[in-house]
Amino acid sequence: MASEITIVKIPSEIVSPHEFAALERVSIATVRRWTTGDNPCIPIEPRVIKPGRKRASGMVRIYYARWKEEQLRKALGHSRFQLVIGA
């Protein structure tokens, strides 16, 4: 059995929706659809409702490293890979 290790380079651990859309080559509308609702399919930073507000405000922050790790594990069928952050 081969013991090759796949190395994947990503720009940062946490990205904005616009950066995610550019990295994954999807539209902003698709990113919004994936990050909203009760069960988002993209891991996002927990949002906090500030005192005196009805909804959480501010930009959504996406855990890109966690997303990429899940995608690689599904695609390759193993976890023998290495993520290089900041490359």
Buried (B, 14 or more C-beta within 10 A) or exposed (E): EEEEEEEBEBEEBBBBBEBBBBBBEEEEEEBEBBBEEEEEEBBBEEEEEEEEEEEEEEEBBBBBBBBBBBEBEEEEEEEEBEBEBEE
